[in-house]
Amino acid sequence: MGRGDGTGRVVSPDDADDSGTRILHVDMDAFYPSVEVLDDPSLAGKPLIVGGAEGRGVVASASYEARRYGVRSAMSVQVALRLCPTAIVVVPHFERYAALSRQVMDIFHSVTPLVEPLSIDEAFLDVAGARRLWGSPGHIARELRARVRAETGLICSIGVASTKHVAKIASTLSKPDGLLIVSADETAAFLAARPVAALWGVGPKAAEALAGRGIHTVADILATPPSVLDRALGAVTGQRIRQLAQGHDPRTVEVERIEKSIGHEETFLEDVADPTVLRSELRRLADRVAARLRAGGWEAGTIALKLRYADFTTLTRASTPAEPTDVGQRIGDVAIGLFEQLDLSQPVRLIGVRAEKLRPHGGGMIPLWDDDAGWKRIDAALDGARERFGGGAVTRASVIGPRRDVNALPTNPRLPDVSRD
């Protein structure tokens, strides 16, 4: 596989065979840093970290220049700066990223209605039905890359293949700013040379279990008796890995996107030991999660709390309320209830709230009375004020004061709605 820093890049020639292909995986290259460079060209070519400032935050993304020093997303900015002392840290601007993401997704939808956004910066496209109008999948991919660059100023990498799985591998190999086409006839040979970790669902532990049995490449998987794979990975995973190694992936491009979770977490400028302050921050995060739920038309069946102590010990707790909810007050109540069950044995470095087991809003039975009716009216008024005046226009009195957080990052920063009119 290509490395996250862009080395090992593989791209197709202009006359590459695209026969038997229909799936495109489009991935924006270092999306957050690229947007920052777009808005401030003086940052171009420099190691760039998007994340919390002053070494206390978490890396949301990094430019390829920073990645070559070992900087990766989800590591602390403090560690990242030790790896790359010359890096420039930029606070993320998620509203700007979302606006450009929507522009990119609009370009995709102008080619085919079969678009499956995976996140704010990547999507699958099924272009089989667009051939007559736009040309072959390879030609469509080249045109899309050119349009994205011309209309947004950003670059993307695209994998073209007969299945989602292979298209995703191809786009990763071609990064940054590349195009890799794998025809149907080339799929088996293409996969055989890949490491086992390239297969969807093979994480570090699974790769280690396979390596312990001398299985390092996809070709090794194909040469391994099924019973050996099943003992290493379990029968269900073993069967799925064999199918992927053979190039079989029955998944189609799903236009109807199902959210799995929505969350926000923050790292504090200084560790916090005051329970009152922590409860206040949980209220603020719960309100942000609730606003995103309402914007996406979802209700949460489960509320989860994440807490990281000063020594980096991390705890997660979850609770299922009596009824799914998108009400900030209710989500905050559950999160605070979970928090109060924990032993505050040391100061807190990070705290987060996540909504899980999502379902469409109003999907359950209509109750005879609604205990949250008053809070829902308040949420509706807040949503209207935020839409009119901006996200920070209105907030709870209890959270007013100096900022305590480095940055409150959405832990699943997906677009709330990509449906077409």
TORFIDO-588792 format. One record per residue: residue in three letters; z, x, y of N, C-alpha, C in turn. Coordinates in steps of 0.1 Angstrom, whole numbers, padded with zeros to 4 digits, always signed. Layout:
N
ALAZXYZXYZXY/...
% end
This chain:
421
MET+0000+0008-0012+0000+0000+0000+0000+0009+0012/GLY-0006+0003+0023-0005+0010+0036+0010+0010+0040/ARG+0014+0020+0048+0028+0021+0053+0029+0013+0065/GLY+0042+0009+0068+0044+0001+0080+0041+0008+0093/ASP+0039+0021+0093+0036+0029+0105+0021+0030+0107/GLY+0013+0024+0099-0002+0024+0100-0009+0035+0093/THR-0002+0044+0086-0008+0055+0078-0013+0048+0065/GLY-0022+0055+0059-0027+0049+0046-0037+0037+0048/ARG-0042+0036+0060-0050+0024+0064-0063+0025+0056/VAL-0068+0013+0052-0080+0011+0044-0088+0000+0051/VAL-0101+0002+0054-0109-0009+0060-0122-0009+0053/SER-0129-0020+0055-0142-0022+0048-0154-0018+0057/PRO-0165-0013+0051-0177-0011+0060-0183-0024+0064/ASP-0192-0023+0074-0198-0034+0080-0206-0043+0070/ASP-0211-0036+0059-0219-0043+0049-0211-0047+0037/ALA-0198-0048+0038-0190-0051+0026-0193-0064+0020/ASP-0193-0064+0007-0196-0076-0001-0184-0086+0000/ASP-0187-0098+0005-0177-0109+0006-0179-0120-0004/SER-0187-0118-0014-0190-0129-0023-0178-0134-0030/GLY-0177-0147-0032-0166-0153-0039-0153-0154-0031/THR-0153-0151-0018-0141-0151-0010-0141-0164-0002/ARG-0129-0168+0002-0128-0180+0011-0115-0180+0019/ILE-0106-0171+0016-0093-0171+0022-0092-0159+0032/LEU-0087-0161+0044-0084-0151+0054-0069-0151+0056/HIS-0064-0138+0056-0050-0137+0061-0051-0129+0074/VAL-0047-0135+0085-0047-0129+0098-0033-0125+0102/ASP-0031-0112+0106-0018-0108+0110-0019-0100+0123/MET-0012-0105+0133-0012-0098+0146-0005-0084+0145/ASP-0011-0074+0150-0005-0060+0149+0006-0058+0159/ALA+0018-0055+0153+0030-0052+0161+0031-0062+0173/PHE+0031-0075+0169+0029-0085+0179+0038-0085+0191/TYR+0051-0084+0189+0060-0084+0201+0057-0072+0210/PRO+0057-0059+0204+0054-0048+0213+0040-0049+0219/SER+0030-0054+0212+0017-0056+0218+0017-0065+0230/VAL+0024-0076+0229+0025-0085+0241+0032-0078+0253/GLU+0042-0070+0250+0049-0062+0261+0039-0052+0267/VAL+0031-0046+0259+0021-0037+0265+0011-0044+0273/LEU+0007-0056+0268-0003-0064+0275+0002-0067+0289/ASP+0015-0070+0290+0021-0074+0303+0025-0062+0311/ASP+0026-0050+0305+0030-0038+0312+0022-0026+0306/PRO+0010-0024+0310+0001-0014+0304+0007+0000+0305/SER+0017+0003+0313+0023+0016+0313+0030+0019+0300/LEU+0033+0009+0292+0039+0012+0279+0030+0016+0268/ALA+0017+0015+0271+0007+0018+0260+0008+0032+0255/GLY+0008+0033+0242+0008+0046+0235+0022+0052+0234/LYS+0032+0045+0238+0046+0050+0238+0054+0044+0227/PRO+0064+0051+0221+0072+0044+0211+0080+0033+0218/LEU+0079+0021+0213+0085+0009+0219+0093+0001+0209/ILE+0105-0002+0213+0114-0010+0205+0116-0023+0213/VAL+0114-0035+0206+0117-0048+0212+0130-0052+0205/GLY+0140-0054+0213+0153-0058+0207+0164-0057+0218/GLY+0177-0057+0214+0188-0057+0223+0189-0044+0230/ALA+0194-0044+0242+0195-0032+0250+0208-0024+0247/GLU+0209-0012+0252+0221-0004+0252+0226-0001+0238/GLY+0217-0001+0228+0221+0004+0215+0229-0006+0206/ARG+0232-0018+0211+0241-0027+0204+0233-0038+0197/GLY+0220-0039+0200+0212-0050+0195+0205-0047+0182/VAL+0197-0056+0178+0189-0054+0166+0174-0053+0169/VAL+0167-0045+0162+0153-0043+0164+0146-0055+0159/ALA+0139-0063+0168+0131-0074+0164+0117-0069+0160/SER+0112-0059+0166+0099-0053+0162+0098-0039+0169/ALA+0088-0032+0164+0086-0018+0170+0071-0015+0170/SER+0067-0007+0180+0053-0003+0180+0050+0007+0169/TYR+0038+0009+0166+0034+0019+0155+0039+0033+0159/GLU+0039+0036+0171+0044+0049+0176+0059+0051+0172/ALA+0067+0040+0173+0081+0041+0169+0083+0041+0154/ARG+0074+0033+0148+0075+0032+0133+0073+0045+0126/ARG+0065+0054+0132+0063+0067+0126+0075+0075+0126/TYR+0085+0072+0133+0098+0079+0133+0108+0072+0123/GLY+0103+0062+0116+0112+0054+0107+0119+0042+0113/VAL+0115+0038+0125+0121+0026+0131+0115+0014+0124/ARG+0124+0005+0120+0120-0007+0113+0127-0019+0119/SER+0121-0031+0118+0128-0043+0123+0141-0046+0115/ALA+0150-0052+0121+0163-0056+0115+0173-0045+0115/MET+0169-0032+0118+0179-0022+0119+0185-0022+0133/SER+0197-0017+0135+0203-0017+0148+0196-0008+0158/VAL+0195-0012+0170+0189-0004+0180+0195+0010+0181/GLN+0208+0010+0179+0215+0023+0180+0210+0033+0169/VAL+0208+0028+0157+0202+0037+0147+0187+0040+0150/ALA+0180+0030+0155+0166+0033+0159+0165+0044+0169/LEU+0173+0044+0179+0173+0054+0190+0177+0068+0185/ARG+0185+0068+0174+0188+0081+0168+0176+0087+0161/LEU+0168+0078+0155+0156+0082+0148+0145+0086+0158/CYS+0144+0078+0169+0134+0080+0179+0140+0080+0193/PRO+0146+0091+0197+0153+0092+0210+0145+0089+0222/THR+0131+0091+0221+0123+0088+0233+0118+0074+0234/ALA+0122+0066+0224+0117+0052+0224+0122+0044+0237/ILE+0114+0035+0241+0117+0026+0252+0121+0013+0246/VAL+0133+0008+0251+0138-0005+0245+0135-0016+0255/VAL+0128-0027+0250+0124-0038+0259+0131-0050+0253/VAL+0137-0058+0262+0144-0071+0257+0132-0081+0254/PRO+0134-0088+0243+0123-0097+0238+0121-0109+0248/HIS+0109-0114+0249+0105-0125+0257+0099-0135+0248/PHE+0107-0143+0241+0101-0152+0230+0092-0163+0236/GLU+0095-0168+0248+0087-0179+0253+0072-0173+0255/ARG+0071-0161+0260+0058-0155+0262+0051-0153+0248/TYR+0059-0148+0238+0053-0146+0225+0048-0159+0219/ALA+0056-0170+0221+0052-0183+0216+0039-0188+0223/ALA+0038-0186+0236+0026-0191+0243+0014-0184+0238/LEU+0014-0170+0236+0003-0163+0231+0000-0167+0217/SER+0010-0169+0209+0008-0174+0195+0000-0187+0194/ARG+0004-0196+0203-0003-0209+0203-0018-0206+0207/GLN-0020-0197+0216-0034-0194+0220-0042-0189+0208/VAL-0036-0180+0201-0042-0174+0189-0045-0185+0178/MET-0035-0193+0176-0036-0204+0166-0047-0214+0170/ASP-0049-0216+0183-0060-0225+0188-0073-0218+0185/ILE-0074-0205+0186-0087-0199+0182-0090-0201+0167/PHE-0079-0200+0158-0081-0202+0144-0086-0216+0141/HIS-0079-0226+0148-0083-0240+0146-0097-0243+0151/SER-0102-0235+0160-0116-0238+0165-0126-0234+0154/VAL-0122-0227+0144-0131-0223+0133-0129-0232+0121/THR-0117-0235+0118-0114-0243+0106-0101-0251+0108/PRO-0101-0264+0103-0088-0271+0104-0078-0267+0094/LEU-0083-0259+0084-0074-0254+0073-0067-0241+0077/VAL-0056-0243+0085-0049-0231+0090-0034-0233+0086/GLU-0028-0223+0079-0014-0224+0075-0007-0213+0082/PRO+0000-0216+0093+0008-0205+0100+0020-0201+0091/LEU+0022-0188+0089+0033-0183+0082+0045-0180+0091/SER+0042-0176+0103+0052-0172+0113+0045-0173+0126/ILE+0052-0168+0136+0046-0168+0150+0034-0159+0151/ASP+0032-0149+0142+0021-0139+0143+0012-0138+0131/GLU+0012-0147+0122+0003-0146+0111+0000-0160+0105/ALA-0012-0160+0098-0016-0173+0093-0026-0171+0082/PHE-0027-0180+0073-0038-0181+0063-0048-0191+0068/LEU-0061-0188+0066-0072-0197+0069-0081-0199+0057/ASP-0085-0211+0054-0095-0214+0043-0108-0217+0051/VAL-0118-0208+0049-0130-0209+0057-0142-0214+0048/ALA-0139-0218+0036-0150-0222+0027-0159-0233+0034/GLY-0152-0243+0040-0160-0253+0047-0166-0250+0060/ALA-0164-0238+0065-0169-0234+0078-0181-0225+0076/ARG-0185-0222+0064-0196-0212+0062-0209-0217+0069/ARG-0212-0230+0067-0225-0235+0073-0226-0233+0088/LEU-0214-0235+0094-0214-0235+0109-0212-0221+0114/TRP-0204-0213+0108-0200-0200+0113-0204-0188+0105/GLY-0209-0189+0093-0214-0178+0085-0204-0175+0074/SER-0206-0164+0067-0198-0160+0056-0184-0156+0060/PRO-0174-0156+0050-0161-0153+0054-0159-0139+0061/GLY-0167-0129+0056-0166-0116+0063-0171-0117+0077/HIS-0182-0124+0080-0187-0126+0093-0177-0133+0102/ILE-0171-0144+0096-0161-0152+0104-0149-0143+0108/ALA-0144-0134+0098-0133-0125+0101-0137-0116+0113/ARG-0149-0110+0113-0152-0101+0123-0153-0108+0137/GLU-0158-0121+0137-0159-0128+0149-0145-0132+0154/LEU-0136-0136+0145-0122-0139+0149-0115-0127+0155/ARG-0117-0115+0149-0110-0103+0155-0115-0101+0169/ALA-0128-0102+0171-0134-0100+0184-0129-0111+0194/ARG-0128-0123+0190-0124-0134+0199-0110-0132+0203/VAL-0101-0129+0193-0087-0127+0196-0085-0116+0207/ARG-0093-0105+0205-0091-0094+0214-0097-0098+0228/ALA-0108-0105+0228-0114-0109+0241-0107-0119+0249/GLU-0101-0129+0241-0094-0140+0248-0080-0138+0251/THR-0073-0129+0243-0059-0127+0245-0055-0113+0249/GLY-0064-0103+0246-0061-0089+0249-0053-0083+0237/LEU-0051-0090+0226-0043-0085+0215-0052-0082+0203/ILE-0047-0074+0194-0055-0070+0182-0048-0076+0170/CYS-0056-0078+0160-0051-0083+0147-0058-0076+0135/SER-0052-0077+0124-0059-0072+0111-0061-0084+0102/ILE-0072-0084+0095-0075-0095+0086-0078-0090+0072/GLY-0073-0097+0062-0077-0095+0048-0085-0107+0044/VAL-0096-0104+0037-0105-0115+0032-0106-0114+0017/ALA-0103-0125+0010-0103-0124-0005-0105-0138-0010/SER-0105-0139-0024-0106-0152-0030-0093-0160-0032/THR-0082-0153-0030-0069-0159-0031-0060-0155-0019/LYS-0049-0163-0017-0040-0159-0006-0032-0146-0009/HIS-0029-0144-0021-0021-0132-0025-0029-0119-0022/VAL-0042-0119-0026-0050-0107-0024-0053-0105-0009/ALA-0056-0116-0002-0059-0116+0012-0047-0110+0020/LYS-0035-0113+0016-0023-0108+0022-0022-0093+0020/ILE-0024-0089+0008-0023-0074+0005-0034-0067+0013/ALA-0046-0073+0014-0057-0066+0021-0054-0065+0035/SER-0048-0075+0042-0045-0074+0056-0035-0063+0059/THR-0025-0062+0050-0015-0052+0051-0021-0038+0050/LEU-0030-0036+0041-0036-0023+0039-0045-0019+0051/SER-0050-0029+0058-0060-0026+0068-0053-0024+0082/LYS-0040-0026+0083-0033-0024+0096-0032-0010+0100/PRO-0033-0008+0113-0035-0017+0124-0050-0019+0127/ASP-0053-0030+0133-0067-0032+0139-0078-0030+0129/GLY-0076-0036+0117-0086-0034+0106-0090-0047+0100/LEU-0100-0045+0091-0106-0056+0083-0108-0051+0069/LEU-0103-0057+0059-0105-0053+0045-0109-0065+0037/ILE-0121-0064+0031-0127-0075+0023-0126-0071+0008/VAL-0121-0080+0000-0121-0078-0014-0129-0090-0021/SER-0140-0087-0026-0149-0097-0032-0142-0102-0045/ALA-0147-0113-0050-0141-0118-0063-0143-0108-0074/ASP-0155-0102-0075-0158-0092-0085-0149-0079-0084/GLU-0145-0076-0072-0137-0064-0070-0122-0066-0072/THR-0118-0078-0073-0104-0081-0073-0096-0074-0083/ALA-0100-0074-0096-0093-0068-0107-0091-0053-0104/ALA-0101-0046-0100-0100-0031-0098-0092-0029-0085/PHE-0093-0037-0075-0085-0036-0063-0070-0037-0066/LEU-0066-0047-0074-0052-0049-0078-0047-0038-0087/ALA-0055-0034-0096-0050-0024-0106-0044-0012-0100/ALA-0050-0007-0089-0045+0005-0083-0033+0003-0074/ARG-0029-0009-0072-0017-0011-0062-0004-0009-0069/PRO+0006-0005-0062+0020-0003-0068+0025-0017-0070/VAL+0035-0018-0080+0040-0031-0083+0046-0038-0072/ALA+0052-0031-0062+0058-0037-0050+0048-0045-0042/ALA+0035-0043-0044+0025-0050-0036+0025-0064-0040/LEU+0029-0068-0052+0028-0081-0057+0039-0090-0051/TRP+0034-0102-0047+0043-0112-0041+0055-0115-0050/GLY+0067-0113-0045+0079-0116-0052+0085-0104-0059/VAL+0079-0092-0058+0085-0080-0064+0092-0073-0053/GLY+0105-0075-0052+0113-0068-0042+0118-0055-0048/PRO+0127-0048-0040+0132-0035-0044+0139-0035-0058/LYS+0147-0045-0060+0154-0045-0073+0144-0047-0085/ALA+0135-0056-0083+0125-0059-0094+0116-0046-0096/ALA+0112-0040-0085+0104-0028-0086+0112-0017-0093/GLU+0125-0016-0090+0133-0006-0097+0135-0009-0112/ALA+0136-0022-0116+0137-0025-0130+0124-0022-0137/LEU+0113-0024-0131+0100-0021-0137+0098-0006-0138/ALA+0102+0001-0127+0101+0016-0128+0109+0022-0139/GLY+0120+0016-0142+0129+0021-0153+0122+0020-0166/ARG+0112+0011-0167+0105+0010-0180+0091+0016-0179/GLY+0089+0025-0169+0076+0032-0167+0065+0024-0162/ILE+0069+0013-0155+0058+0004-0149+0058+0006-0134/HIS+0048+0012-0130+0047+0016-0115+0035+0009-0108/THR+0025+0006-0115+0013+0000-0109+0010-0013-0115/VAL+0001-0020-0108-0004-0033-0114-0011-0031-0127/ALA-0018-0020-0128-0025-0016-0141-0014-0015-0152/ASP-0003-0009-0149+0008-0008-0159+0013-0021-0163/ILE+0014-0031-0154+0018-0044-0157+0009-0051-0167/LEU-0004-0049-0165-0014-0055-0174-0014-0049-0188/ALA-0009-0036-0188-0008-0029-0201+0005-0031-0208/THR+0014-0038-0202+0028-0040-0207+0029-0053-0215/PRO+0034-0053-0227+0036-0066-0235+0045-0076-0227/PRO+0041-0088-0227+0048-0098-0219+0063-0098-0222/SER+0067-0096-0234+0081-0096-0238+0089-0085-0230/VAL+0083-0074-0227+0090-0063-0219+0091-0068-0205/LEU+0081-0074-0199+0082-0079-0185+0093-0090-0184/ASP+0093-0099-0194+0103-0110-0194+0117-0104-0195/ARG+0119-0094-0202+0133-0088-0203+0137-0081-0190/ALA+0127-0076-0183+0129-0069-0170+0131-0078-0159/LEU+0124-0089-0159+0123-0098-0147+0128-0112-0150/GLY+0129-0116-0162+0131-0130-0165+0118-0137-0169/ALA+0118-0147-0177+0106-0153-0182+0098-0159-0171/VAL+0104-0166-0162+0096-0173-0151+0089-0163-0142/THR+0097-0153-0137+0092-0143-0128+0081-0134-0136/GLY+0085-0131-0148+0075-0123-0156+0062-0129-0157/GLN+0061-0142-0160+0049-0150-0161+0041-0150-0148/ARG+0048-0152-0137+0042-0153-0124+0036-0139-0120/ILE+0043-0128-0123+0039-0115-0120+0026-0112-0128/ARG+0026-0116-0141+0014-0113-0149+0002-0120-0143/GLN+0004-0133-0139-0007-0140-0133-0013-0134-0120/LEU-0004-0129-0112-0008-0123-0099-0015-0110-0102/ALA-0010-0102-0112-0016-0090-0116-0031-0092-0121/GLN-0033-0103-0127-0046-0107-0132-0055-0113-0121/GLY-0050-0114-0109-0058-0120-0098-0057-0135-0097/HIS-0048-0141-0105-0047-0156-0104-0036-0160-0094/ASP-0040-0168-0085-0030-0174-0075-0035-0188-0071/PRO-0028-0198-0077-0033-0212-0075-0029-0218-0062/ARG-0022-0211-0054-0017-0216-0041-0029-0218-0031/THR-0029-0230-0025-0040-0233-0015-0034-0232-0001/VAL-0043-0232+0009-0038-0232+0023-0032-0245+0026/GLU-0020-0245+0030-0012-0258+0032-0012-0260+0047/VAL-0019-0270+0052-0019-0273+0066-0006-0279+0070/GLU+0001-0287+0061+0013-0294+0064+0024-0283+0062/ARG+0029-0277+0072+0039-0267+0071+0053-0272+0070/ILE+0060-0267+0060+0074-0271+0058+0084-0260+0063/GLU+0091-0263+0073+0101-0254+0077+0112-0252+0067/LYS+0117-0240+0065+0128-0238+0055+0142-0237+0063/SER+0142-0231+0074+0154-0230+0082+0151-0226+0096/ILE+0161-0229+0105+0160-0225+0119+0173-0220+0123/GLY+0173-0208+0129+0186-0202+0133+0185-0193+0146/HIS+0197-0191+0151+0198-0181+0162+0211-0173+0159/GLU+0210-0160+0162+0221-0151+0161+0221-0141+0173/GLU+0233-0136+0176+0234-0127+0187+0244-0115+0183/THR+0240-0104+0189+0249-0092+0188+0256-0090+0202/PHE+0269-0088+0202+0276-0087+0214+0275-0074+0221/LEU+0276-0073+0234+0276-0061+0241+0289-0053+0237/GLU+0300-0060+0235+0312-0054+0230+0318-0063+0220/ASP+0324-0057+0209+0330-0065+0199+0340-0075+0205/VAL+0340-0087+0199+0348-0098+0204+0359-0101+0194/ALA+0371-0102+0199+0382-0105+0190+0389-0119+0194/ASP+0385-0124+0206+0391-0137+0211+0384-0149+0204/PRO+0392-0157+0196+0386-0168+0189+0380-0179+0198/THR+0386-0180+0210+0381-0190+0220+0367-0186+0224/VAL+0365-0173+0227+0352-0168+0231+0342-0170+0220/LEU+0346-0168+0208+0337-0169+0196+0333-0184+0194/ARG+0342-0193+0195+0339-0207+0194+0330-0211+0205/SER+0331-0206+0217+0322-0209+0228+0308-0204+0225/GLU+0307-0192+0220+0294-0187+0216+0287-0195+0205/LEU+0295-0200+0196+0290-0208+0185+0284-0221+0191/ARG+0291-0227+0201+0286-0239+0207+0272-0236+0213/ARG+0271-0225+0220+0259-0221+0227+0247-0220+0217/LEU+0250-0213+0206+0240-0211+0195+0236-0224+0188/ALA+0246-0232+0186+0244-0245+0179+0235-0254+0188/ASP+0237-0253+0201+0228-0261+0210+0214-0256+0210/ARG+0212-0243+0209+0198-0237+0208+0192-0241+0195/VAL+0199-0240+0184+0194-0244+0171+0190-0259+0171/ALA+0199-0267+0177+0196-0282+0177+0184-0285+0185/ALA+0182-0278+0197+0170-0280+0205+0158-0277+0198/ARG+0158-0266+0190+0146-0263+0182+0143-0273+0171/LEU+0154-0278+0165+0152-0288+0155+0146-0301+0161/ARG+0150-0305+0172+0145-0317+0179+0130-0314+0183/ALA+0128-0303+0188+0114-0300+0192+0104-0300+0180/GLY+0109-0296+0168+0101-0296+0157+0101-0309+0149/GLY+0109-0318+0152+0110-0331+0145+0118-0330+0132/TRP+0128-0321+0132+0136-0318+0119+0150-0322+0121/GLU+0157-0325+0110+0171-0326+0109+0176-0316+0098/ALA+0188-0311+0100+0194-0301+0091+0203-0308+0081/GLY+0201-0305+0068+0210-0310+0058+0221-0301+0055/THR+0220-0288+0059+0231-0278+0058+0232-0270+0070/ILE+0244-0266+0074+0247-0257+0085+0253-0244+0080/ALA+0248-0233+0084+0253-0220+0079+0258-0212+0091/LEU+0269-0204+0088+0275-0195+0098+0273-0181+0093/LYS+0269-0172+0102+0268-0158+0098+0278-0150+0108/LEU+0286-0141+0102+0295-0134+0111+0295-0119+0106/ARG+0294-0110+0115+0295-0096+0111+0306-0089+0119/TYR+0315-0083+0112+0327-0076+0118+0322-0063+0124/ALA+0332-0057+0131+0329-0044+0138+0325-0033+0128/ASP+0331-0034+0116+0327-0024+0106+0315-0027+0098/PHE+0307-0037+0103+0294-0041+0097+0296-0050+0084/THR+0308-0053+0080+0310-0062+0069+0304-0076+0074/THR+0295-0082+0066+0289-0094+0070+0292-0106+0060/LEU+0296-0117+0066+0300-0129+0058+0290-0140+0062/THR+0287-0149+0052+0280-0161+0055+0287-0172+0048/ARG+0288-0184+0055+0294-0196+0049+0285-0208+0053/ALA+0285-0218+0044+0276-0229+0047+0284-0242+0043/SER+0280-0253+0050+0286-0266+0048+0275-0277+0049/THR+0276-0287+0041+0267-0298+0042+0274-0310+0048/PRO+0269-0314+0060+0276-0326+0067+0272-0339+0059/ALA+0279-0350+0062+0277-0362+0055+0263-0367+0057/GLU+0257-0365+0069+0243-0369+0072+0236-0358+0078/PRO+0223-0356+0075+0215-0346+0082+0215-0348+0097/THR+0214-0338+0105+0216-0339+0119+0208-0330+0127/ASP+0205-0334+0140+0198-0325+0149+0206-0325+0162/VAL+0219-0329+0161+0228-0330+0173+0236-0317+0175/GLY+0234-0312+0187+0241-0299+0190+0256-0300+0188/GLN+0262-0311+0192+0277-0312+0191+0281-0311+0176/ARG+0274-0319+0168+0277-0320+0154+0275-0306+0147/ILE+0264-0299+0150+0261-0286+0144+0272-0276+0148/GLY+0276-0277+0161+0286-0268+0166+0300-0271+0159/ASP+0303-0284+0157+0315-0287+0150+0316-0281+0136/VAL+0304-0282+0129+0304-0277+0115+0305-0262+0116/ALA+0298-0255+0125+0298-0240+0125+0312-0236+0129/ILE+0319-0242+0138+0332-0238+0142+0342-0241+0131/GLY+0340-0252+0124+0349-0254+0112+0348-0243+0102/LEU+0336-0238+0099+0334-0227+0090+0340-0215+0095/PHE+0339-0212+0108+0345-0201+0115+0360-0201+0113/GLU+0366-0212+0115+0380-0213+0115+0386-0211+0101/GLN+0378-0211+0091+0382-0209+0077+0382-0194+0074/LEU+0377-0186+0083+0376-0171+0081+0388-0164+0086/ASP+0391-0153+0081+0402-0144+0086+0396-0135+0096/LEU+0401-0137+0109+0396-0128+0119+0404-0115+0119/SER+0401-0107+0109+0409-0095+0106+0405-0084+0115/GLN+0394-0085+0122+0389-0074+0131+0379-0080+0141/PRO+0376-0073+0151+0367-0079+0161+0353-0082+0155/VAL+0345-0090+0162+0332-0095+0157+0321-0088+0165/ARG+0311-0083+0157+0300-0077+0163+0288-0086+0165/LEU+0286-0095+0156+0275-0104+0156+0279-0118+0150/ILE+0273-0128+0156+0276-0142+0151+0263-0150+0151/GLY+0261-0159+0142+0249-0167+0141+0251-0181+0135/VAL+0242-0190+0139+0242-0203+0134+0228-0206+0128/ARG+0228-0212+0116+0215-0215+0110+0215-0229+0105/ALA+0204-0236+0107+0201-0250+0101+0193-0248+0089/GLU+0197-0254+0077+0190-0252+0065+0187-0266+0058/LYS+0180-0265+0047+0176-0278+0040+0171-0288+0050/LEU+0160-0284+0057+0155-0293+0067+0147-0305+0061/ARG+0147-0315+0068+0139-0327+0065+0134-0333+0078/PRO+0123-0341+0077+0117-0347+0089+0128-0357+0095/HIS+0128-0357+0108+0137-0365+0116+0136-0380+0112/GLY+0147-0386+0110+0147-0401+0107+0143-0404+0093/GLY+0143-0394+0084+0138-0396+0070+0148-0404+0061/GLY+0160-0406+0065+0170-0412+0057+0172-0427+0061/MET+0182-0433+0055+0185-0447+0058+0191-0448+0073/ILE+0188-0459+0079+0193-0462+0093+0207-0467+0092/PRO+0217-0460+0097+0231-0465+0096+0233-0477+0105/LEU+0244-0485+0101+0247-0497+0108+0252-0493+0122/TRP+0259-0482+0123+0263-0477+0136+0262-0461+0136/ASP+0261-0456+0148+0258-0441+0149+0270-0435+0157/ASP+0278-0427+0151+0289-0420+0157+0284-0410+0168/ASP+0272-0405+0166+0266-0395+0175+0258-0401+0186/ALA+0258-0414+0188+0248-0420+0198+0250-0414+0212/GLY+0263-0412+0216+0265-0407+0229+0260-0393+0230/TRP+0263-0384+0220+0258-0370+0220+0243-0370+0220/LYS+0237-0379+0213+0222-0379+0213+0216-0382+0226/ARG+0223-0391+0234+0218-0394+0247+0219-0382+0256/ILE+0230-0374+0254+0232-0362+0262+0222-0352+0258/ASP+0219-0350+0245+0209-0341+0241+0195-0344+0246/ALA+0192-0357+0246+0179-0361+0252+0178-0358+0267/ALA+0189-0360+0274+0189-0356+0288+0187-0341+0290/LEU+0194-0333+0282+0193-0319+0283+0179-0314+0279/ASP+0173-0320+0269+0159-0316+0265+0150-0319+0277/GLY+0151-0331+0283+0143-0334+0295+0144-0324+0306/ALA+0157-0320+0309+0160-0311+0320+0154-0297+0316/ARG+0155-0293+0304+0150-0279+0300+0135-0279+0301/GLU+0128-0290+0296+0114-0291+0297+0109-0291+0311/ARG+0116-0297+0320+0112-0297+0334+0115-0285+0342/PHE+0127-0279+0339+0132-0268+0348+0133-0254+0340/GLY+0131-0254+0327+0132-0242+0320+0144-0242+0310/GLY+0144-0233+0300+0154-0233+0290+0168-0230+0294/GLY+0170-0223+0305+0184-0220+0310+0188-0228+0321/ALA+0182-0239+0323+0185-0247+0335+0198-0255+0334/VAL+0201-0259+0321+0213-0267+0319+0220-0262+0307/THR+0234-0261+0308+0241-0256+0296+0255-0262+0297/ARG+0263-0260+0287+0277-0264+0287+0285-0257+0297/ALA+0295-0263+0303+0304-0257+0312+0312-0246+0305/SER+0315-0248+0292+0323-0239+0284+0317-0226+0281/VAL+0304-0225+0283+0297-0212+0280+0292-0205+0293/ILE+0296-0211+0305+0292-0205+0317+0301-0192+0319/GLY+0295-0182+0324+0302-0169+0326+0293-0158+0324/PRO+0298-0145+0325+0290-0134+0322+0285-0133+0308/ARG+0272-0128+0306+0267-0127+0293+0274-0117+0285/ARG+0277-0122+0272+0284-0113+0263+0275-0107+0252/ASP+0263-0113+0252+0254-0109+0241+0244-0099+0246/VAL+0239-0091+0236+0228-0082+0239+0215-0090+0239/ASN+0214-0098+0230+0202-0107+0229+0205-0117+0218/ALA+0202-0130+0221+0203-0140+0211+0189-0142+0205/LEU+0188-0137+0193+0174-0137+0186+0173-0149+0177/PRO+0162-0156+0178+0159-0166+0168+0156-0159+0155/THR+0164-0163+0144+0162-0156+0131+0150-0161+0124/ASN+0143-0171+0128+0131-0176+0122+0122-0181+0134/PRO+0117-0172+0142+0110-0176+0154+0096-0182+0152/ARG+0095-0193+0145+0083-0199+0142+0079-0209+0153/LEU+0067-0213+0154+0063-0223+0164+0068-0236+0159/PRO+0073-0245+0168+0078-0257+0164+0068-0267+0160/ASP+0055-0266+0165+0045-0275+0162+0031-0269+0163/VAL+0024-0269+0152+0010-0264+0153+0000-0275+0149/SER+0005-0288+0148-0004-0299+0144-0015-0301+0155/ARG-0026-0306+0151-0037-0308+0160-0038-0322+0164/ASP-0043-0324+0176-0045-0338+0181-0056-0345+0173/
% end
